[in-house]
Amino acid sequence: MPPNPPPHPTELFAERLVLVLSGQRPMHWVARHIANTAFDDLARLAEHRPLCADGHRPTVHRIGHYQPHPEAYEVFARVATGPRLRALAFRLALGADRRWRCTAVELEPRH
């Protein structure tokens, strides 16, 4: 049986962002994978642990992406925190070192 292909970069980054936004991992855990102002945006979001809900571990329910050119992805994910679904959006860009980095991140605000 052939080995499973490696996860898509959008899947890897969605999981990384969810772990930070739920307080399960610290910011420095993803620091080398975040570029530009996205680090500040993620730090501001993570400060309040927005994906931490009543002891429920957040789970990514669906990921979709649009690739405007070969070196960028615009990504959206639905994240469940208990019975609630939240929207997460982020941008990935391929750097000169051929590594993907998150260059923007947004989480829909709580109501």
SEVEX-780825 format. One line per field, with one value per residue: residue in one letter; x, y, z of N, C-alpha, C in turn. Coordinates in nm, 2 decimals. Atoms other than C-alpha are relative to their C-alpha. Example, Ala and Ser with C-alpha at 12.3 -4.5 7.8 and 13.67 -1.06 7.14 Angstrom:
<rs>
rest: A:S
nX: 0.09:-0.09
nY: -0.12:-0.11
nZ: 0.00:0.00
caX: 1.23:1.37
caY: -0.45:-0.11
caZ: 0.78:0.71
cX: 0.09:-0.08
cY: 0.12:0.11
cZ: 0.00:0.08
</rs>
This chain:
<rs>
rest: M:P:P:N:P:P:P:H:P:T:E:L:F:A:E:R:L:V:L:V:L:S:G:Q:R:P:M:H:W:V:A:R:H:I:A:N:T:A:F:D:D:L:A:R:L:A:E:H:R:P:L:C:A:D:G:H:R:P:T:V:H:R:I:G:H:Y:Q:P:H:P:E:A:Y:E:V:F:A:R:V:A:T:G:P:R:L:R:A:L:A:F:R:L:A:L:G:A:D:R:R:W:R:C:T:A:V:E:L:E:P:R:H
nX: 0.08:-0.08:0.01:0.09:-0.07:0.00:0.11:0.00:-0.04:0.12:0.04:-0.10:0.01:0.13:-0.02:-0.10:0.07:0.11:-0.07:-0.04:0.12:0.07:-0.08:-0.07:-0.14:-0.04:-0.03:-0.13:0.01:0.02:-0.06:-0.08:0.09:0.08:-0.08:0.06:0.08:0.08:-0.04:0.07:0.14:0.03:-0.02:0.11:0.11:-0.03:0.00:0.13:0.04:0.13:0.05:0.01:0.14:0.06:-0.07:0.01:-0.11:0.05:-0.03:0.03:0.10:-0.01:-0.10:0.00:-0.10:-0.01:-0.14:0.00:-0.12:-0.06:-0.07:0.09:0.13:0.10:0.06:0.11:0.03:0.10:-0.06:0.10:-0.04:0.12:0.11:-0.01:-0.10:-0.07:-0.07:-0.14:-0.05:-0.14:-0.07:-0.13:-0.09:-0.13:-0.12:-0.12:-0.06:0.10:0.08:0.12:0.01:0.13:-0.03:0.11:0.09:0.12:0.09:0.13:0.01:0.11:0.12
nY: -0.12:-0.12:-0.08:-0.11:-0.12:-0.10:-0.10:-0.13:-0.11:-0.07:0.08:-0.02:-0.13:-0.01:0.06:-0.08:-0.13:0.04:0.03:-0.12:-0.08:0.07:0.00:0.13:-0.02:-0.14:-0.07:0.03:0.13:-0.03:-0.13:0.00:0.03:-0.12:-0.11:-0.13:-0.05:0.11:0.04:-0.09:0.03:0.13:-0.03:-0.07:0.09:0.11:-0.05:0.03:0.14:0.00:0.13:0.08:-0.01:0.09:0.12:0.07:-0.03:-0.05:0.09:-0.05:0.07:-0.01:-0.10:-0.03:-0.10:-0.05:-0.02:-0.10:0.03:0.12:-0.02:-0.06:0.06:-0.06:0.12:-0.01:0.12:0.00:0.06:0.02:-0.01:0.05:0.00:-0.13:-0.01:-0.13:-0.01:-0.04:-0.03:-0.03:0.00:0.06:-0.04:0.08:-0.09:0.03:0.12:0.11:0.04:-0.07:-0.08:-0.07:-0.14:-0.07:0.08:-0.07:0.09:-0.08:-0.05:0.06:-0.08
nZ: 0.00:0.00:-0.12:0.01:0.03:-0.11:0.00:0.07:-0.09:-0.06:-0.12:-0.11:-0.06:-0.07:-0.13:-0.08:-0.05:-0.10:-0.12:-0.07:-0.04:-0.11:-0.11:-0.02:0.03:-0.01:0.12:0.05:0.07:0.14:0.03:0.13:0.11:0.01:0.06:0.01:-0.11:-0.05:-0.14:-0.09:0.01:-0.07:-0.14:-0.05:0.00:-0.09:-0.14:-0.06:0.02:0.05:0.03:-0.12:-0.04:-0.10:-0.01:0.13:0.09:0.13:0.11:0.13:0.07:0.14:0.05:0.14:0.04:0.14:0.03:0.10:0.08:-0.05:-0.12:-0.11:-0.02:-0.08:-0.07:-0.10:-0.08:-0.10:-0.12:-0.10:-0.14:-0.06:0.09:0.08:0.11:0.02:0.13:-0.01:0.13:-0.01:0.13:0.00:0.11:0.01:-0.01:0.08:-0.05:0.05:-0.11:-0.02:-0.12:-0.02:0.02:-0.05:-0.08:-0.06:-0.06:-0.01:-0.14:-0.08:-0.01
caX: 0.00:0.14:0.22:-0.03:0.07:0.18:-0.08:-0.16:0.00:-0.35:-0.43:-0.11:-0.15:-0.52:-0.42:-0.13:-0.35:-0.63:-0.38:-0.25:-0.59:-0.72:-0.43:-0.30:0.03:0.22:0.29:0.66:0.56:0.45:0.67:0.89:0.59:0.43:0.54:0.48:0.20:0.03:0.24:0.10:-0.25:-0.23:-0.08:-0.36:-0.62:-0.45:-0.43:-0.80:-0.79:-1.09:-1.12:-1.12:-1.47:-1.59:-1.33:-1.41:-1.11:-1.16:-1.17:-1.14:-1.45:-1.38:-1.10:-1.12:-0.88:-0.83:-0.49:-0.47:-0.12:0.12:0.29:-0.02:-0.33:-0.63:-0.78:-1.10:-1.18:-1.48:-1.37:-1.60:-1.57:-1.82:-2.16:-2.05:-1.88:-1.63:-1.48:-1.11:-0.94:-0.57:-0.33:-0.02:0.27:0.57:0.89:1.22:1.33:1.04:0.87:0.51:0.44:0.11:0.10:-0.25:-0.50:-0.85:-1.11:-1.48:-1.56:-1.77:-2.12
caY: 0.00:0.34:0.58:0.86:1.19:1.47:1.71:2.01:2.33:2.48:2.19:2.22:2.59:2.56:2.32:2.53:2.85:2.66:2.53:2.88:3.05:2.79:2.84:2.48:2.61:2.93:3.20:3.12:2.77:2.92:3.23:3.11:3.02:3.37:3.67:4.04:4.19:3.85:3.78:4.09:4.01:3.65:3.77:4.01:3.74:3.47:3.69:3.62:3.25:3.29:2.92:2.80:2.71:2.54:2.27:2.16:2.12:2.31:2.10:2.20:2.10:2.22:2.39:2.55:2.76:2.96:2.98:3.32:3.23:2.93:3.09:3.20:3.05:3.23:2.99:2.96:2.71:2.63:2.56:2.40:2.50:2.29:2.34:2.67:2.71:2.99:3.12:3.14:3.30:3.32:3.38:3.17:3.28:3.08:3.25:3.27:2.98:2.77:2.75:2.85:3.13:3.28:3.64:3.73:3.59:3.68:3.52:3.62:3.82:3.66:3.79
caZ: 0.00:-0.09:0.20:0.27:0.10:0.33:0.45:0.24:0.37:0.42:0.66:0.85:0.90:1.00:1.27:1.39:1.41:1.60:1.85:1.92:1.92:2.17:2.40:2.35:2.21:2.27:2.01:1.98:1.86:1.53:1.52:1.23:1.02:1.05:0.84:0.82:1.03:1.07:1.38:1.55:1.43:1.56:1.89:1.94:1.86:2.07:2.38:2.45:2.35:2.13:2.04:2.40:2.49:2.81:2.80:2.44:2.21:1.89:1.57:1.21:1.03:0.68:0.49:0.16:-0.04:-0.35:-0.52:-0.69:-0.81:-0.76:-0.46:-0.25:-0.10:0.04:0.30:0.50:0.77:0.98:1.34:1.59:1.96:2.13:1.96:1.79:1.45:1.40:1.08:1.04:0.74:0.66:0.37:0.29:0.08:-0.04:0.06:-0.12:0.09:-0.06:0.28:0.34:0.58:0.71:0.60:0.73:0.98:1.08:1.30:1.29:1.61:1.89:1.91
cX: 0.09:-0.01:-0.10:0.08:0.01:-0.12:0.02:0.04:-0.12:-0.05:0.09:-0.01:-0.13:0.02:0.09:-0.07:-0.10:0.07:0.05:-0.12:-0.08:0.08:0.07:0.15:0.03:0.04:0.13:0.00:-0.02:0.07:0.07:-0.08:-0.10:0.08:-0.08:-0.09:-0.09:0.04:-0.07:-0.15:-0.03:0.03:-0.11:-0.12:0.02:0.00:-0.13:-0.04:-0.14:-0.06:0.00:-0.14:-0.04:0.06:0.00:0.13:-0.05:0.04:-0.03:-0.10:0.01:0.10:-0.02:0.10:-0.02:0.14:0.01:0.13:0.08:0.07:-0.08:-0.13:-0.08:-0.08:-0.11:-0.02:-0.12:0.05:-0.11:0.06:-0.12:-0.11:0.01:0.10:0.05:0.06:0.14:0.05:0.15:0.06:0.14:0.08:0.13:0.11:0.11:0.07:-0.08:-0.08:-0.13:-0.01:-0.14:0.03:-0.12:-0.09:-0.11:-0.09:-0.13:-0.02:-0.11:-0.11:-0.05
cY: 0.12:0.09:0.12:0.13:0.09:0.09:0.12:0.11:0.07:-0.08:0.01:0.13:0.02:-0.06:0.08:0.13:-0.04:-0.03:0.13:0.08:-0.06:0.00:-0.13:0.01:0.15:0.07:-0.04:-0.14:0.01:0.12:-0.01:-0.03:0.12:0.12:0.13:0.04:-0.11:-0.05:0.09:-0.03:-0.13:0.02:0.07:-0.09:-0.10:0.04:-0.03:-0.14:-0.02:-0.14:-0.09:0.01:-0.12:-0.14:-0.09:0.03:0.04:-0.10:0.07:-0.09:0.00:0.10:0.01:0.10:0.03:0.03:0.11:-0.01:-0.12:0.02:0.07:-0.08:0.10:-0.11:0.04:-0.13:0.03:-0.08:-0.02:0.01:-0.04:0.00:0.11:-0.02:0.14:0.00:0.05:0.02:0.03:-0.01:-0.07:0.05:-0.08:0.10:-0.04:-0.13:-0.13:-0.06:0.09:0.07:0.06:0.15:0.09:-0.10:0.08:-0.11:0.08:0.03:-0.08:0.10:0.01
cZ: 0.00:0.12:-0.03:-0.05:0.12:0.00:-0.08:0.09:0.06:0.13:0.11:0.07:0.08:0.14:0.09:0.06:0.10:0.13:0.08:0.04:0.11:0.12:0.03:-0.03:0.01:-0.14:-0.06:-0.07:-0.15:-0.06:-0.14:-0.12:-0.03:-0.05:0.01:0.12:0.05:0.14:0.10:0.01:0.08:0.15:0.07:0.02:0.11:0.15:0.08:-0.02:-0.05:-0.04:0.12:0.05:0.09:0.00:-0.13:-0.08:-0.13:-0.11:-0.13:-0.07:-0.15:-0.04:-0.15:-0.04:-0.15:-0.02:-0.11:-0.09:0.07:0.14:0.11:0.01:0.09:0.06:0.09:0.07:0.09:0.12:0.10:0.14:0.07:-0.11:-0.10:-0.11:-0.01:-0.14:0.02:-0.15:0.01:-0.14:0.02:-0.12:0.01:0.00:-0.09:0.04:-0.03:0.12:0.01:0.13:0.00:-0.01:0.04:0.07:0.05:0.06:0.02:0.15:0.07:0.00:0.14
</rs>
